[in-house]
Structures are given as C-alpha cells and as structure tokens.
Amino acid sequence: MEPLDTDLEYVINEPRPATPGSRMNALLIFPVLGALLILVFIFAAIFQWDLSDLIDSLIGLLVLLFFAFIAMIFWALAPRTHHA
C-alpha cells in the first residue's frame, strides 16, 4: 500500500489587485456625455432645432451631472481598504 499524501495545501483566492487608475477610468463617462451634448448643440445649430423647451431640464441635468462628478471624484480618489 502506498502512503497517503496528507500534506494539505490551502489556497486562498484573493481579489485581483486593481490598477491604480482603475477607479479614475470610471470618470471617462463625463467627457463622453459632454461630447454628446456638444453634438446635440451642433446639430441644433445646423438643422435649426428649437431647444427652448428643453433648456430648464437641460440645466437641471447639468447640475445633477456636476454633483455626480464631484461624488465620483471623491470615490475615485478614496484610499482602498482591504478587510481580511
């Protein structure tokens, strides 16, 4: 009879180490939204769309995006904590 291999090797699955800028990449959504907004204004100027009815909601959206941007900056720059 062969002896049993009783040497146990414990493998701990650790989360992947995040790259330092991985949270900052989430902030790239704001330049994309800005580019889309500029395209809307360009097309409104070219095709003479009337945006006067949308101005109030557009300003509200811009204020909301501003606060979301500030919150995401704090989230992206926050130090990471590792709980064991």
DRENBAKE-900109 format. One record per residue: x, y negated, z negated of N, C-alpha, C in turn; residue number from 1; residue in one letter. Coordinates in nm, 2 decimals. Each point is the difference from the previous one (the first is absolute). Layout:
N
      nc1      nc2      nc3     cac1     cac2     cac3      cc1      cc2      cc3   baba   seba
        X        Y        Z        X        Y        Z        X        Y        Z    NUM      a
...
end
This chain:
84
      nc1      nc2      nc3     cac1     cac2     cac3      cc1      cc2      cc3   baba   seba
     0.08     0.12     0.00    -0.08    -0.12     0.00     0.09    -0.12     0.00      1      m
    -0.05    -0.10     0.08     0.08    -0.13     0.00    -0.05    -0.09    -0.11      2      e
     0.09    -0.08    -0.06    -0.04    -0.09    -0.10    -0.09    -0.11     0.06      3      p
    -0.09    -0.05    -0.08    -0.09    -0.11     0.04     0.08    -0.13     0.00      4      l
    -0.03    -0.08     0.09     0.06    -0.13     0.00    -0.09    -0.09    -0.09      5      d
     0.05    -0.03    -0.12    -0.08    -0.08    -0.10     0.05    -0.14    -0.01      6      t
     0.09    -0.04     0.09     0.04    -0.14    -0.01    -0.10    -0.09     0.08      7      d
    -0.08    -0.07    -0.08    -0.10    -0.09     0.05     0.05    -0.13     0.04      8      l
    -0.03    -0.05     0.12     0.04    -0.13     0.04    -0.13    -0.08     0.01      9      e
    -0.01    -0.11    -0.08    -0.11    -0.08     0.00     0.02    -0.11     0.10     10      y
    -0.10    -0.02     0.09     0.01    -0.10     0.10    -0.11    -0.11    -0.04     11      v
     0.05    -0.12    -0.01    -0.09    -0.11    -0.03    -0.02    -0.08     0.13     12      i
    -0.13    -0.01     0.04    -0.03    -0.08     0.11    -0.01    -0.15    -0.04     13      n
     0.10    -0.08     0.05     0.00    -0.14    -0.03    -0.06    -0.08     0.12     14      e
    -0.06    -0.11    -0.03    -0.05    -0.08     0.12     0.12    -0.05     0.08     15      p
    -0.03    -0.02     0.13     0.11    -0.05     0.08     0.05    -0.14    -0.05     16      r
     0.13    -0.02     0.01     0.04    -0.13    -0.04    -0.04    -0.11     0.10     17      p
    -0.06    -0.10    -0.04    -0.05    -0.10     0.09     0.11    -0.10     0.04     18      a
     0.00    -0.04     0.12     0.10    -0.09     0.05    -0.03    -0.14    -0.07     19      t
     0.10    -0.08    -0.02    -0.02    -0.13    -0.07    -0.11    -0.09     0.07     20      p
    -0.01     0.01     0.13    -0.09    -0.09     0.06    -0.13     0.06     0.04     21      g
    -0.04     0.11    -0.05    -0.12     0.07     0.04    -0.12    -0.07    -0.04     22      s
     0.00    -0.07    -0.12    -0.12    -0.08    -0.03    -0.01    -0.12     0.08     23      r
     0.12    -0.06     0.03     0.00    -0.12     0.08    -0.06     0.02     0.14     24      m
     0.01     0.12     0.05    -0.06     0.03     0.13    -0.15    -0.01     0.01     25      n
    -0.06     0.01    -0.12    -0.15    -0.01     0.00    -0.04    -0.15     0.03     26      a
     0.10    -0.09    -0.03    -0.03    -0.14     0.03    -0.01    -0.04     0.14     27      l
     0.04     0.09     0.09     0.01    -0.02     0.14    -0.14    -0.01     0.06     28      l
    -0.11     0.03    -0.07    -0.13    -0.01     0.05    -0.04    -0.15     0.01     29      i
     0.06    -0.09    -0.08    -0.04    -0.14     0.01     0.05    -0.07     0.12     30      f
     0.12     0.02     0.05     0.04    -0.05     0.13    -0.09     0.05     0.12     31      p
    -0.04     0.13    -0.01    -0.08     0.05     0.10    -0.14    -0.07     0.00     32      v
    -0.06    -0.02    -0.12    -0.12    -0.07    -0.01     0.01    -0.14     0.05     33      l
     0.11    -0.07    -0.03     0.03    -0.13     0.05     0.01    -0.01     0.15     34      g
     0.06     0.10     0.06     0.02     0.00     0.15    -0.14     0.02     0.06     35      a
    -0.08     0.09    -0.06    -0.14     0.02     0.05    -0.08    -0.13    -0.01     36      l
     0.01    -0.07    -0.11    -0.07    -0.13    -0.01     0.05    -0.10     0.10     37      l
     0.12    -0.01     0.03     0.05    -0.09     0.10    -0.05     0.04     0.14     38      i
     0.00     0.13     0.02    -0.06     0.04     0.13    -0.15    -0.04     0.01     39      l
    -0.07     0.01    -0.10    -0.14    -0.04     0.00    -0.01    -0.15     0.03     40      v
     0.08    -0.08    -0.06     0.00    -0.14     0.03     0.05    -0.03     0.14     41      f
     0.09     0.07     0.05     0.04    -0.02     0.14    -0.11     0.04     0.10     42      i
    -0.06     0.11    -0.02    -0.11     0.04     0.08    -0.12    -0.09    -0.01     43      f
    -0.02    -0.06    -0.12    -0.11    -0.10    -0.02     0.03    -0.12     0.08     44      a
     0.13    -0.04     0.00     0.03    -0.12     0.08    -0.01     0.02     0.15     45      a
     0.04     0.12     0.04     0.00     0.03     0.15    -0.15     0.02     0.05     46      i
    -0.08     0.07    -0.07    -0.13     0.04     0.04    -0.11    -0.10    -0.06     47      f
     0.05    -0.10    -0.07    -0.09    -0.10    -0.06    -0.11     0.06    -0.09     48      q
     0.04     0.09    -0.08    -0.09     0.06    -0.10    -0.03    -0.10    -0.11     49      w
    -0.13     0.00    -0.05    -0.03    -0.09    -0.11     0.02     0.07    -0.13     50      d
     0.10    -0.04    -0.07     0.03     0.06    -0.13    -0.05    -0.08    -0.12     51      l
    -0.08    -0.10     0.02    -0.04    -0.09    -0.11    -0.09     0.08    -0.10     52      s
    -0.07     0.10     0.05    -0.08     0.07    -0.10     0.08     0.10    -0.09     53      d
     0.12     0.03     0.05     0.08     0.10    -0.07     0.11    -0.07    -0.09     54      l
     0.01    -0.13     0.00     0.10    -0.07    -0.08    -0.01     0.02    -0.15     55      i
    -0.12     0.00    -0.06    -0.01     0.02    -0.14     0.04     0.14    -0.04     56      d
    -0.04     0.10     0.07     0.04     0.13    -0.03     0.14     0.03     0.03     57      s
     0.06    -0.07     0.10     0.14     0.01     0.03     0.09    -0.05    -0.11     58      l
    -0.04    -0.12    -0.05     0.07    -0.06    -0.12    -0.01     0.09    -0.12     59      i
    -0.11     0.06    -0.03    -0.02     0.09    -0.11     0.09     0.12     0.02     60      g
     0.01     0.05     0.12     0.09     0.12     0.03     0.14    -0.04    -0.02     61      l
     0.04    -0.12     0.04     0.14    -0.04    -0.02     0.04    -0.02    -0.14     62      l
    -0.09    -0.05    -0.08     0.02    -0.01    -0.15     0.01     0.14    -0.06     63      v
    -0.08     0.09     0.04     0.00     0.13    -0.05     0.13     0.07     0.04     64      l
     0.05    -0.02     0.12     0.12     0.06     0.05     0.12    -0.06    -0.08     65      l
    -0.01    -0.13    -0.03     0.11    -0.06    -0.08     0.02     0.06    -0.13     66      f
    -0.12     0.02    -0.07     0.01     0.06    -0.14     0.05     0.15     0.01     67      f
    -0.05     0.07     0.11     0.05     0.14     0.02     0.15     0.00     0.03     68      a
     0.05    -0.10     0.07     0.14     0.00     0.03     0.08    -0.03    -0.13     69      f
    -0.05    -0.09    -0.08     0.07    -0.03    -0.13     0.00     0.13    -0.09     70      i
    -0.11     0.07     0.00    -0.01     0.12    -0.09     0.09     0.11     0.06     71      a
     0.01     0.01     0.13     0.09     0.10     0.06     0.15    -0.03    -0.02     72      m
     0.03    -0.13     0.00     0.14    -0.03    -0.03     0.04     0.04    -0.14     73      i
    -0.09    -0.03    -0.10     0.03     0.05    -0.13     0.01     0.15    -0.01     74      f
    -0.09     0.07     0.07     0.01     0.14     0.00     0.13     0.06     0.07     75      w
     0.03    -0.07     0.11     0.12     0.05     0.07     0.13    -0.03    -0.07     76      a
     0.01    -0.10    -0.08     0.12    -0.04    -0.07     0.00     0.06    -0.14     77      l
    -0.10     0.06    -0.04     0.00     0.06    -0.14     0.10     0.12    -0.01     78      a
     0.06     0.01    -0.11     0.10     0.11    -0.02    -0.08     0.13    -0.01     79      p
     0.06     0.10     0.05    -0.07     0.13     0.00     0.03     0.07    -0.14     80      r
    -0.10     0.06    -0.05     0.02     0.08    -0.13    -0.01     0.14     0.03     81      t
     0.08     0.09    -0.06     0.00     0.14     0.02    -0.04     0.06    -0.13     82      h
    -0.12     0.06     0.00    -0.05     0.07    -0.12     0.03     0.14     0.01     83      h
     0.06     0.06    -0.10     0.04     0.14     0.01    -0.11     0.09    -0.06     84      a
end
